[in-house]
Amino acid sequence: EQLYGQGHERPEGDFCSICTLPIPLPTGTHSGINVCCTKRICDGCLYSQGQERPEGDFCPICTLPIPLLMDEHSVFNVCCMKRVCVGCHVTALKRGMKGCPFCRRPLSKNEADVLVLLQARVVKKDQEAINFLGERYGHGGKLGLQKDLKKAVALWTEAAELGSLKALYNLGVAYDLGEGVQQDMAKAAEFYTKAAMQGHVQARHNLGIVEKRKGNIIRSVRHWMISAKMGHKDSVDKRMFMVGGFATKAQYAEALKGYQDAVEEMKS
């Protein structure tokens, strides 16, 4: 009687940690899992969230989305932690503006002065300042800092805990490549997932690559469909997108159209 009287309810781990709905069986096929807390996220939440670029991806002056890759199409101002698109930056220079085009603070070309300004914001627990300082350590040779990947990871971890989307992505890359930490693809996927579900385009694209490595091509295509429509060029690479014949011509056409629309929206 005990055998048949118990176990009529699915365990807590079978429910999505976000929408709280039961995950279709088998759960491993229809969900992802966060290594840190072993909580599962259903595919419905994974693929429906993060389809809009976050606020930080938009120029604060012209309010247009900054083209990808953003580092190549914008200028990051340490004074106010604002990323301004190249178009607005150039326009400000043509008008004779010598300070930050957003906050108007005079800009210094002295790396020591910039580092002091950055560290002052780090002390105040500015998440983007902490992430940016981590990137300086991660790249090395910037602001007079020596490359220190472990220091970079520590800063990204702090910034991510404070809410930095870019820091989540940077941690994903660190665990993906084993830079500053022991390589751990499960943790890389976890950080990519957290960033992608908040609109980080490159993290979404990288999730597709992670799934491709595992042989889950259909899941890869679903991620690339999203990142393509958000303006990610590599996500519409036909050789990668249609590998194995799992993506249809109609899906590729939809992704390409979405990509073209996104690129048009980013023109300033």
Buried (B, 14 or more C-beta within 10 A) or exposed (E): EEEEEEEEEEEEEBBBBBBEEEBEEEBEEBBBBBBEEEBBBBBBBBBEBBBEBBEBBBBBBBEBBBBBEBEEBBBBBBBBBBBBBBBBBEBBEEEEEEEBBBEEEEBEEEEEEBBEBBEEBBEEEBBBBBBBBBBBBBEEEBBEBEBBBEBBBBBBBBBBEBEBBBBBBBBBBBBBEEBBBEEBEEBBBBBBBBBBBBBBBBBBBBBBBBBBEEEBBEBBBBBBBBBBBBBBBBBBEEEBBBBEEBBEEEBBEBBBEBBBEBBEEBEB
